Amino acid sequence: MNKPLVAPELSLVSQLLPQFQEQPGGLLPLLHAVQDALGFIPANAVPLIAEGMNLSRAEVHGVITYYHFFRSTPPGQHVVQVCRAEACRACGSEALWAQAQRLLGCGAHETSADSQFSLEPVYCLGLCASSPAMQIDDKMHVRMTEAKFSAVVAKFGSTT
Amino acid sequence: MITLYVPCDSAALAAGADEVVDALHQHAEKHGVAIDIQRNSSRGLFWLEPLVEVLTPQGRMAYGPVSADDVASLFEAGFLNGGEHTLSLGVTDQIPYLAKQQRLTFARMGITRPLSLDDYAAHGGWAGLKNAVAMAPADVVQQVLDSGLRGRGGAAFPAGIKWRTVLGTTAAQKYVVCNADEGDSGTFSDRMTMEGDPYMLIEGMAIAGLAVGATMGYVYIRSEYPHAIATMNTAIALAESAGFLGSNVLGTGKAFRLEVRKAAGAYVCGEETAMLESIEGKRGIVRAKPPLPALQGLFGQPTVINNVITLASVPIIMAKGAAFYKNFGMGRSTGTLPFQITGNVLQGGLVERAFGLTLRELLFDFGGGSRSGRPIKAVQVGGPLGAYVPESQWDVPLDYEAYAAMGAVVGHGGIVVHDDTANMASLARYAMEFCALESCGKCTPCRIGSTRGMETIDRIGTAANKEQQVHLLRDLCDTMLHGSLCAMGGMTPYPVLSALNHYPADFGLEAKAVSVA
């Protein structure tokens, strides 16, 4: 459910475009720039991006939806990523994942009712020697336990 | 002024290194002591992170794992003069885990500050590039060929052959692409290299560029590695202003430029042709080969594609010669590999050793056994597409050919340890599930086979006709192995079949039911 793109957001995309139009393979760097600025890539920006990059809307849509990292809807205030790959599984990440869903009150790729947290599974943060690992916004955490998870999340505000 | 070292590697930061630095500054001020905290790379002894080192007349003394709460007692123990504390580890270089290693590629790791050009140069940096610029391009390629260096990303293809192919082409534009899409669970050596010793990778790529006649290089780094991306971007800018990159590399009149490209969370983009598509700004869909990327790669031009560790191994080969490097290892597996011991292990970290040591040595002499204290049941070697190796095979030397002979792979050297609480049927199912999630969708065996594989494994658990389901699963794995376009679908059967063959009880089967077809 995208909110209609308000003018400042549209103009931001327009401002970003010239930096990437001449760059070989510039679409991914542009999409990263848009998401860095807005937190997501609004559906309404797709025609503008397509026109600016001389691509079809289908091509742009295809790229956005192909890559797990790009989101088409705004995330919650904080993005919680829990690693579910093998090295973390070997040290209890599945229990951590279940706890995250319970504590945040939302499932994979969902946002909590109070819009505080979005929960994402992630497949490896490269911290496998100190598993299980997770990340909240830019901050990574290792050797997680359920108690540590509750404490880390509590710092960011209320949970449902 | 007393010099301290606290790593800035992601794994140290995630364990609270910045908080430790803050606490060190606070307590130093309280005690009226002047300290200089240098943010070095990590030694790769991750169970000891944050590892705090103090420079003393005896050398660097290590303390770890240090939390911010330990800092007060460290000061009381006089750690600034190397005083004894429960977290004392002695002289860092003499910690057995480090002393037993053969660090060639990771020689500077934990010693230098990642972005310091002075530190890099003072510890042997740029020697390989300087030798390379004085040689004919074909001679540089010959050195890499003679070293026996094989692709460290997993496929183990001889790097020199790729380079020779690209050197032999004529094109207006050639490229060097570094595959830094290190998506395999149980691996972090690429991340450590980019965060901890970025100039080594830059030097390796510059040598590759000069050797094959490429003037442009890309480093394709996964979005899950924000620190690596930031460090590489800064390092490239600094190396360029110092004349190691740019329009006139080391005064040779030859150009080589580098650019970081941020990936976007698609595991399959670690496959080289999917990565090229992604750098070109498209969906990361695997290309059919031929044409080989060495002939028609990025933007259709001849392209050298190597993994981070492959390229990072080149400077030492060019500095010390092919023969030096080739002296390490066994058979056709020459040189060293940075093994990564991860998962349920007491002493997880990076162990660089020549090929030929055994898994048992890594698991127990280095790893110290499981973290849970329970028996180790299975070890996945070579990432999510690698086989589960049972105890009966832990004495096989880690060598590309020896592992291939038993249906396993050394891969990128990532080792994930599972204790006896692991259910191998559920891990086999996860392998199929992950393949279904990450398949690019271009070929049928991978796209559909992975989902059917998940369902079949579920039915082995519940259906009455288990043996028929096992037969179906084997048949499906055979199709995926031989019919997939790339390693994603083609190797997902490795973990699945190894789990089935070595741990039939976890599938509710008797050993006789699963005799290898």
HADDOCK unambig.tbl for C-alpha pairs under 7 A between the chains (distance, minus, plus):
assign (segid A and resid 24 and name CA) (segid B and resid 280 and name CA) 6.72 0.50 0.50
assign (segid A and resid 25 and name CA) (segid B and resid 279 and name CA) 5.91 0.50 0.50
assign (segid A and resid 25 and name CA) (segid B and resid 280 and name CA) 3.98 0.50 0.50
assign (segid A and resid 25 and name CA) (segid B and resid 281 and name CA) 4.21 0.50 0.50
assign (segid A and resid 26 and name CA) (segid B and resid 281 and name CA) 5.93 0.50 0.50
assign (segid A and resid 27 and name CA) (segid B and resid 281 and name CA) 4.94 0.50 0.50
assign (segid A and resid 28 and name CA) (segid B and resid 281 and name CA) 5.29 0.50 0.50
assign (segid A and resid 62 and name CA) (segid B and resid 283 and name CA) 6.88 0.50 0.50
assign (segid A and resid 63 and name CA) (segid B and resid 282 and name CA) 6.07 0.50 0.50
assign (segid A and resid 63 and name CA) (segid B and resid 283 and name CA) 5.00 0.50 0.50
assign (segid A and resid 66 and name CA) (segid B and resid 283 and name CA) 6.15 0.50 0.50
assign (segid A and resid 67 and name CA) (segid B and resid 264 and name CA) 5.56 0.50 0.50
assign (segid A and resid 67 and name CA) (segid B and resid 265 and name CA) 5.84 0.50 0.50
assign (segid A and resid 67 and name CA) (segid B and resid 266 and name CA) 5.55 0.50 0.50
assign (segid A and resid 68 and name CA) (segid B and resid 264 and name CA) 6.54 0.50 0.50
assign (segid A and resid 68 and name CA) (segid B and resid 265 and name CA) 5.17 0.50 0.50
assign (segid A and resid 68 and name CA) (segid B and resid 266 and name CA) 6.21 0.50 0.50
assign (segid A and resid 69 and name CA) (segid B and resid 264 and name CA) 4.88 0.50 0.50
assign (segid A and resid 69 and name CA) (segid B and resid 265 and name CA) 5.03 0.50 0.50
assign (segid A and resid 70 and name CA) (segid B and resid 264 and name CA) 6.89 0.50 0.50
assign (segid A and resid 85 and name CA) (segid B and resid 185 and name CA) 5.81 0.50 0.50
assign (segid A and resid 86 and name CA) (segid B and resid 185 and name CA) 5.89 0.50 0.50
assign (segid A and resid 87 and name CA) (segid B and resid 185 and name CA) 5.97 0.50 0.50
assign (segid A and resid 87 and name CA) (segid B and resid 186 and name CA) 5.61 0.50 0.50
assign (segid A and resid 87 and name CA) (segid B and resid 342 and name CA) 6.14 0.50 0.50
assign (segid A and resid 87 and name CA) (segid B and resid 343 and name CA) 4.12 0.50 0.50
assign (segid A and resid 87 and name CA) (segid B and resid 416 and name CA) 5.49 0.50 0.50
assign (segid A and resid 88 and name CA) (segid B and resid 343 and name CA) 6.22 0.50 0.50
assign (segid A and resid 90 and name CA) (segid B and resid 343 and name CA) 5.40 0.50 0.50
assign (segid A and resid 90 and name CA) (segid B and resid 344 and name CA) 5.50 0.50 0.50
assign (segid A and resid 90 and name CA) (segid B and resid 417 and name CA) 6.88 0.50 0.50
assign (segid A and resid 90 and name CA) (segid B and resid 418 and name CA) 5.27 0.50 0.50
assign (segid A and resid 91 and name CA) (segid B and resid 343 and name CA) 6.30 0.50 0.50
assign (segid A and resid 91 and name CA) (segid B and resid 344 and name CA) 5.66 0.50 0.50
assign (segid A and resid 124 and name CA) (segid B and resid 183 and name CA) 6.43 0.50 0.50
assign (segid A and resid 124 and name CA) (segid B and resid 184 and name CA) 6.98 0.50 0.50
assign (segid A and resid 124 and name CA) (segid B and resid 185 and name CA) 5.38 0.50 0.50
assign (segid A and resid 125 and name CA) (segid B and resid 224 and name CA) 5.84 0.50 0.50
assign (segid A and resid 126 and name CA) (segid B and resid 187 and name CA) 6.28 0.50 0.50
assign (segid A and resid 126 and name CA) (segid B and resid 188 and name CA) 4.92 0.50 0.50
assign (segid A and resid 126 and name CA) (segid B and resid 191 and name CA) 6.98 0.50 0.50
assign (segid A and resid 127 and name CA) (segid B and resid 11 and name CA) 5.81 0.50 0.50
assign (segid A and resid 127 and name CA) (segid B and resid 188 and name CA) 6.88 0.50 0.50
assign (segid A and resid 128 and name CA) (segid B and resid 185 and name CA) 6.79 0.50 0.50
assign (segid A and resid 128 and name CA) (segid B and resid 186 and name CA) 5.24 0.50 0.50
assign (segid A and resid 128 and name CA) (segid B and resid 187 and name CA) 6.85 0.50 0.50
assign (segid A and resid 128 and name CA) (segid B and resid 342 and name CA) 5.31 0.50 0.50
assign (segid A and resid 128 and name CA) (segid B and resid 343 and name CA) 6.12 0.50 0.50
assign (segid A and resid 129 and name CA) (segid B and resid 46 and name CA) 6.24 0.50 0.50
assign (segid A and resid 129 and name CA) (segid B and resid 341 and name CA) 6.40 0.50 0.50
assign (segid A and resid 129 and name CA) (segid B and resid 342 and name CA) 4.19 0.50 0.50
assign (segid A and resid 129 and name CA) (segid B and resid 343 and name CA) 6.01 0.50 0.50
assign (segid A and resid 129 and name CA) (segid B and resid 348 and name CA) 4.51 0.50 0.50
assign (segid A and resid 129 and name CA) (segid B and resid 349 and name CA) 5.54 0.50 0.50
assign (segid A and resid 130 and name CA) (segid B and resid 46 and name CA) 6.54 0.50 0.50
assign (segid A and resid 130 and name CA) (segid B and resid 47 and name CA) 6.68 0.50 0.50
assign (segid A and resid 130 and name CA) (segid B and resid 348 and name CA) 6.85 0.50 0.50
assign (segid A and resid 131 and name CA) (segid B and resid 343 and name CA) 6.20 0.50 0.50
assign (segid A and resid 140 and name CA) (segid B and resid 14 and name CA) 4.77 0.50 0.50
assign (segid A and resid 141 and name CA) (segid B and resid 14 and name CA) 4.50 0.50 0.50
assign (segid A and resid 141 and name CA) (segid B and resid 15 and name CA) 6.33 0.50 0.50
assign (segid A and resid 142 and name CA) (segid B and resid 14 and name CA) 5.70 0.50 0.50
assign (segid A and resid 142 and name CA) (segid B and resid 15 and name CA) 5.92 0.50 0.50
